Amino acid sequence: MVLCFAFFYVPIIITMIFSFNSSKSFANFTGFSLRWYESLINDSEILSAVGVSVSVAVIATVVSTILGTITAIGLSKSRKILKEWVLNINNIPIMSPDIVTAIGLMILFTSVKLEKGYFTMLLAHICFCTPYVITSVYPKVRSVDVNIANAAMDLGATPFQALTKVIVPMIKPGIYAGMLLAFTMSIDDFVISYFVSGNGVENISMIVYNATKRINPTINALSTVVIMTIFVVVFAVKIAPVIAKQQWFRRLSVKIPLAVKRVFLFASCAAVVFSLIQFGGIYRGGTTKTLKVYNAGEYIDESLLELFEEQFDCKVIYETFDSNESMYTKVMSGEKYDIIIPSDYMIERLAKEDFLQPVDKSLLDNFDNVIPAILNQPFDPENQYSIPYFWGNVGILYDSTVVRESDLEAGWEILRNPDYKDNIYMYDSERDSFMIALKALGYSLNTTDKSELDRAYEWLSEQKRLVNPVYVGDDVIDNMVSGYKAMAVVYSGDAAYIMSENENMRFYAPECGTNLWIDGMVITKDCKNTALAHDWIDFMLEDENAAVNTEMVGYSSPVEAVYTEISQTVYEGNEAYVPRQDNPKDEYFRYQDPEIKKYSAELWTKVKTQ
């Protein structure tokens, strides 16, 4: 039991401790500081997300509790066959995976042409919270003697009075349980909220998830505030009954006048309306120009958003995604954006599916600033549809105090060297892992030959047997800053940041070839303001703006002057910020045939389950 409680609470305690860390590290405590709480207070995006989460949770809890309670009471009076059917239907959303419910609601809102935002998130939360309330209240209703309500009405009570003054007080425990469960489910939800929200509306879970893509200790501060709030509420709930029983409290208590109750009710209703207006996008602040941008999480210096709005007198609705695939799912469901920033292979796919419109380079004064070597790539010849946003490659980040330089001559094969067993991080990614195996074997990373994929599978299986690599995501950044492993497969931009934080780290891209990548800005065919979209692209290519962006994110800038300056100043001597451009064996990912994609995904599943 002690170990069980330790498993739950030790991580919470660690999170609270590191919220006072003076550095960005999630692993090394370097000194006490309140800088992340100051950052939290000044972060308008997080504060807005808190407002969305709390208001949606409160409104959804109230509505779902009323609906669930009424339904549970109604079921107790229904015929057996109707009761069983309703209860079985009620159990479906509870037992279904969140992703199924999320996709279903997303398609529903799209089919009825309901613009995604605060209101759709609220409807979705009411939808998935109500079944939990019914499940909590119905057993309590069944335990109530049906004759009690009849007796109340025989004594002169109206049906409504019998319900509110007799039945409801008897089932209060079930109602409270359902209410608390609904609130918890709503405040905690990520998957459903992610797929049904839009227009820049994000809740806490979405903000936290996107923030994990890069090291952001502000989330520790936010988590600590949430934890302490819960602690205070739980403590108050426990101590309130004790205080209520005290004689001194009874003498202080007074009856609340009806007028005060009405004022409180009016204020509550006004707060609900204000929430719908504030977060639902009903009020647009008088601006006539709006640009919807869809980008990867933690992939921009957000001060540039405010600067663009001020410079072009417009409103930027900025949303984030966690992967190219989730982005594709959302836009294909009917979600409308003006600018999207996908990776190379996804740009090719979107262009082939006629989702993009050509970029008019005559409207871009700063297009000539782009590094010529990263233009006109196979996935988008002549850059008809995309303009580079960031670029780089994939390589091996290694601890120079642990890894022998001579071992690097083996290229990707060093990742199968038994001397480094249990000391290697690999990306938990089918595409990146198969790229490594294919390049180590001398094949193209865009191969469509299943026999070559089979040999790559054998390479990865042998690697797992020889060195037992740890498959990770973006947590590799802080882990390597702390020097937890000897080597890690990382993207060059992440490597540049890690090397700036840990002087022992070095970066190496094997000569046998690796994945070059470019993330580009594209304009959708649904773009409502093409001129403003071109202004955005041109704005991001301005030297000053590009410099601010690359310093914050850490990836290589596509603007030649900025790339040269940053590589000689901020990232001087940092080989990860300067990806090579002259190796003919380096390749860009291309759009993958669905059959080959499915086949390699099945092989990757087999690798991980060994």
N, C-alpha and C positions, 0 to 999 in steps of 0.2 A: 504493500500500500504506500509506503514511504517513497519507494522508487517511482511509483505511478504519479504521485503528486509532484515529485521532483522533475519528472519528465515534462509535466505540464507547466510548472511555474518557474523553473530555472531559466528557460529562454525568455520569459517575460521580465524577470529580474535583470538579465543581461541586457535586454533591449533598453530598459530604463537607465541602467548604468551608462550605456554608451550614448544615450541622448545628451549626456553632459561631457562627452569627449571633445577635446579641443581640436582634434583632427578629423578627417573624413573617414578614417579607418573604422571598419566594423569588427576588427579583430584586436587591434592594439590600442590600449587606453593610454593616451599621451599627456593627459592633464585635464583638470576640471574647467569647463567653460559653459556659458549660456548662449553661445553663438547660434546654436541650431534652434533654440526657442525664439530668439530674435528673428531668425530667418523665417520661422513658421508664422510669426505675427505679421511679417511684411510680405508674405507670399499670398497674393490675392487669389491665385488659382486654387490653392489648398483651402483657403477660407471659404471660397465659393463652393467647393466640393463638399465641405462640412455642412454648409447651409442646404445644399441639395439633398444630401444624405438624411439629415435630421428632419427636414420638412417632408420629404417623401415617406420616410419611415413613420412619422407621426400620423400623417393623413392616411396612408395605406393601412396603418394599424387600426385607426378609428373606423374607417369604412369597412375593412375586412371583418372586424369584430362585430359590427352591426349586422352585416350580411351573413356571416357565419352563425351568429347566435339565432337570428330569425330562421335560417335554414334548418338548424338543428332542432329548434322547437317545432317547426313545421313537419319535419320528418317523423317526429315522435307521434304525430297524429295521422300519418299517411298510411296507405295500404302497404302490406308487406312487400309485394313485388316492386312497387315504386320506390320504397325505402331502400331495398337491396340494390336496385339499379343506380340510384343517386349516390349511394355510399361507394359502390364500385367505381363509378365515374369519378367521384371525389378522390379516390385513392390513386388514380392514374397519374396526375401531376406530381403527387408526393413521391411515387416510386420511380417516375421517369427521370433520366439524367437531366441536369440543368440545361445542357447544350441542346437537347431535343426541344424543351420548352422554349428556349431562347430563339432557335431558328423558326419554330412554328409561329411565335408571336411576331417576329420580324417580318415573316412572309405575310401574316395577316395585316399588319399595319401598312405594309407596302401595297397590298392588293386593294385596300380601301382608300389608298392615297392619303393616309394620315401622316403628316409631317412628323418625323421623329424628333424627340426633344424631351423636355420635362414631363409633358402630359402623357406621352407614350410610356415613359419610364414608370410614372405613377400608376397608370392602368395595368402595366405588367406586374408591378409589385402587389397591387390589390388582387390580381388574378392568382398569383402563386401563394399569397398569404392566406386567402380565404379558406382553402381546403384544410390547412393546419388548424384554423379556428374551429371549423366544423368537427374535426377529429377530436379536439380537446373538449368541446362543449357537449357534443351528443351523448357520451356516456353519462355525464352528469344529469342531463335532461331525462334520460331513461330511468335514473334512480329516483326521480320525483314521482310521488303518487299523483296520478292524473285526477283523482277525486278532489284534491286540495283546491285546484283552480275552480272546479264546479262548486265547491262549498263556498268559496269567496264570492262567486256570482250569486249564489242563493242568498247570501247575506247582504246583497245590495251593491256589490262592486260591479263596475262595467268590465267588459272583456279586456280593455286596455289597462284598467287598474289592476285586474287580476294578473295580467302579464307583468306589469312594472313593479307592483308592490308585493306580489306573492311568488310568482315563478322565478323572475330574475334574481331576487335576493337569495333564493335557494340554490341557484346554479352559479352564483358568483365565483366560487373557486375555479370552475371550468372556464368561465369567461376570462378571468384574470390570467389563467394559464395560457389560453389561446392568444390573449392580447400580448403577453410577454414573448411568446414564441413568434408571433407575427412581427413584432418590432425587431426581434433579434435576427430573423430571417431577412428582413428588409435591409437593415443597416449593414448586414454582412455580405449581401449579394454582390457578385461581380459578373458572372457569366451572362445572366439574363440582361442585366443593366447594360453591359457592353454592346449587345446586339440590338437593343431597342432604343438606345439613346441617340442623340444627334444634336446638331446646331450648337456644339460646344458644351453641352450639358454633361457633366461628369460627377460621379459620386466619389466618396472617399476610397472605396476599394479599387476603382479604376485609376485614380491618381497614384495610389500606393503601388499597384501593379506596374504601371508605366515607369514609376520612379526606380523600380528595382533593376531596370535596364542599365542604369549607371549608378554609381555610388552617390546616394543622396541622404545624408544623416538627418535631414529635416523630418524624414519619415519616423525616425526613432523618437523625436520630440513629439510628433503627432500621436504616435502610439502610446507614449507615456501619459499624455493628457487624457486620451481615451480610457486608459487603464485606471487612472486616478479618478476619473469621473464615475466609472463603474463601481469602483471601491466606495466612493462617497455615497452613491445611491444605495448600494447593498447595505452599507452601514446604517444609513438613515432608515431603510425599511425594517431593519432588525431592531433598532433602538426606539423607533417611533411608538410602537405598541407599549413599550415599557414606560415611556414618558407619559403617554396618554392615561395610564392608570394612576399616575401620581395625583394626590389631592391638590397640590399647588397648581398643576396644569389645568385641572378641572375648574378651579376658581378663576383662572385666567381666560378660559375658553368662553367665547361669546357666540351667540347665534348670528349667522351671516344674513343680513337683510336681503329680501328678494331683489331689490333694485341692484345691489352689488352683484348678485348672481347673474342678472341680466346683462350688466355691463361686462362681466367676465366672459359670458357667452358671446356677446357681440365682438369683443376684442379677439376671441379665439377665431371666430368666423373671418374677421378682418385679416388676421394673420394668415389664414389659409388662402384667402384671395390674394394677399400680397405675395405669398410664395409662388402661386401660379403665375402672377404677373412678372415677378422678379426673375424667376428661373425658367419660366415656360416660354420665354421669347415673345410674349404678347406685346411688350413695349420694346421698341427697337432703338430708342434713344434719339429718334428724329433723323437718323442717317438713312440715305437712300441707296448707298452702295455697300454691298456685302460680299465678302470673298470667303468661301469655305475651303480650308486647306486641310489635307489629310496626310499626316507624316508619322514616322516611327516615333515611339516614346523617347523622351530625353534626347532629341536630335536637333535642337535649335536653342539659341540664346533667346529667351522669351522677351527680352527688352526690344528685340527687333520687331516683334509684333506690334508693340505700342508705338514704336517709331514709324512703322509703315502706316498705321492707322492715322497718326497725326499728320504725316506727310501727304497722304492721299485722301484725307477726310473720308474715311470709310470704316467699316467694322470687319474685323477678321474673326471668323469662327474657326478656331483651331482645334482639331481632334487628332488623336494618336491611335496607332495600331501596334500590335506586338510582333506581327510577322506579315510577310507578303501574302501568305495564304489566307490569313484571317481578314486582311484588307480586301482581297479579291472576293471572298465570300460576302462581305458586307456591301461592296459596291455592286456586285451582281444581283443582290437582293432588291436593288432599286434605290439605295441611298445615293443622294446627289452630292457631288463635290465639284469644285472648280479646278483646284490644283491637287494632284496626288504626287507623292514622292516614293515610288517603288524602286526595286532593284532591276538590274539589266534584263534578266530573263523574264521578269514580270512585265517590264515595259514591252518586250517583244510580244508577249502573250496578249496584252491589252490592245496593242496595235493590230495584231492579226484578227482579233475579235471585233474590230471596228469600234472600239470604245473611246479612242483618243482622236483629237483633231490636231492637224499639223501646227507646229509653232511658227509664227511669222517672225522671222529673224530681223526683218526690217524695222520691227517695233522695239528691238533690243539694242540699245546704245552700247551696252557693255558686253555683248557677245564676243567681241574681239579680245576680251580679257581672258577668255578660257584657254587653258593649256592645249595647244593643237594636238599633242600626242594622245589625248584621251577622247578626241572627237572621232566621228565616223567609224564607230565600232560595229562589228557584225550584227549585233542585236538591234541596232538602229542606224543603218547607213545614212550618212549625211545629216545625222541628228534631225531627222524630219519631225520626230514626235517628242524628243526629250532634250533637255539641257542639263549637263552635269551639276549635281548638288554637292556630293562628296565622292571620293574614290579611294581605292587602296587595294590591298591584297591580303592573303591569309598566310601565316607562317608559324614558326615555332618560337615561343618566348621561353628563354631558359635562364637559369641561375648560373652565372659565370663562375661562382664559387663551388658549384657542385658538378656541373656538366663539363666534360673534357672537350676542348675545341676540336680535337682530332676526331671525335665521335660524330661531329656534325657533317663530316665528309660523306657519311652514309645517306645523307638526305633524309627523306621521310622514314627510312628504315631505322633511324635512331629511336623512333617511337616503338620499336619492337626489341630494343636492346635489353636483355634480362638484367643488366647492371642497374637499370632504373625501374625495376619492378616496384609497383605500388607508389610510384613517384611521378606519375604523368596524368595530366588532365586532358581529356578529349571533349570536343563539343558534342552535346547530346543532339546531334543533327545528322540525319541520313545523308543529306546532300553534301555537307562538309566532310563527313567521315569517308564516304565513298570517293570523294575527290582525292583525298590523301592516298587511299589504297590504289586507285586507278593511276595516279601520277607515279607512285612508287613502282608500279608494274610497267610503266612506260606507255599507258593508254591515254586516250583523250578523256577528259572529265565529262564530255558530252556524248560519250559512246552510246550506241543503241544496240550493241552486240551483247546478248545475254550471257554468252560464254565468258566474255570479259568481266561482266558484272559478277558472275559466279566466282571467278578467280579473285576479284576484289573482296567478295564475301569471305573467301578462304583466308585472305590476307588479314582481314579484320578479326576473324575468329582466332587465327593464330596469335595475333597481337593480344587479344584478351587472355589467352592461355599463358603467354610468355610474361606479360608485364602487368596484367590486371589494371588497366587504366580506369580512372574515375570519370564518368560522363557527367558533365556539368553544363550550366547555362551561363547567364551573365554574372553569376556569383564568382566565376573564375577571376574577375577583375580584382576584387578585394582579397581573394585567397592568394593570388600571386603577388599583390602588393605586400602581403604579409609573409611571402616566401614559403608557403605551405608545401609546394611541390617543386621538383627540379625543372619540369618542363610543362608547357601547356600550349595547345593549339589555339591561337587567338587571331582576331582581325587586327590589322595594322594600327587602326586608330585606338583600339583598346590597349594594344601593346605600347603605343606612344605614351598614353597616360600612365600605365603601370611603370614604365621605365622612368618617367619623371618623378615618381613617388619612391621607387626602389632602385638605387644606383647599381645594384648587383645584377639587374636584369638586362638581357640582351635579346635581340630579335634576329631571326634567320629565316630566309625564304629559300628552300632547297632548289638547287640548280636543275633538278629533273622536272621542275614546273610546279605551278600552283594556280590558285584561282585569283584572277584579277576581277575586281568588281567596280561598278559605278552605280550609284543611286542618282536618279535623275528627276527633274521637275517636269511633269507632263500636264497637259490641259485636257480635260475630259470634253466629250461631245456635248454633255449636258451643261457645260459652263454657261452661266447666266450673264457674265460680264467679262468677255474675252479681253477687252482692253485692260481692265484691272488685273486680270491674270497675267498678262504680259508685263504689266508694271511690277507685279510681285517678283517674277523671274528676274527682271532687269535689276530690281532693288537688291536681290540676293547676290547678284554678280558685281555690285559696286565694291570697290576695294575695301573701304572702311567697314561695310557691313559683313563682307566675307571674312575679314580679319577677326571681327568680334565673334562670328559664328564658329570659325575653326578653332580659336583659342578656347572657347567654352566646351565644344564637343570633343576635340582632339583628333578628328579625322582630317585627312589631307584636303586642302581647299582646291577647287578646280580653277580658281583665279590665279593666273601665273605669277603676277607680282606678289600677291599675298602668300602663295605657296613658297616662293623663294625667300621672302622676308621672314616668315615664321620658322622655316627650316633652319635659318641662320641665327635666329634670336631665341624665341621661346623654346623650340625643340632642337637647338644646336647640338649636333653629335648624336641625335636620336634617329637611328636608322629606320625605325618603324614609321616615322612620319614621312619618310622619303621612299615610297615603294618604287622598286625598279620598273623600268618601262621597256627594256631592251632584250628580254629573254623570249625567244620564239616559242618556248615550251609553255609559257604562261597562257592561260585561256580565260575567256569570259564564259559564264554559264549561259546556255541558250535555253529557249523554251523546250521543255521535255515532253516527249510523246506520252500521253496518259497511260498507255500499256507499259512502257518502260518505267515510268514513275511508280506505278503500282508494283511492278516486279521488284524494283530496288527497295521500295518501302517494306515489302514482305521479307526480303533478305536482311534488312536492317533490324527488323523485329526479331528475327532468328538470332542475330548477333547479340542483341541485348539480353535475350532470355537464356543464353547459354550458361 
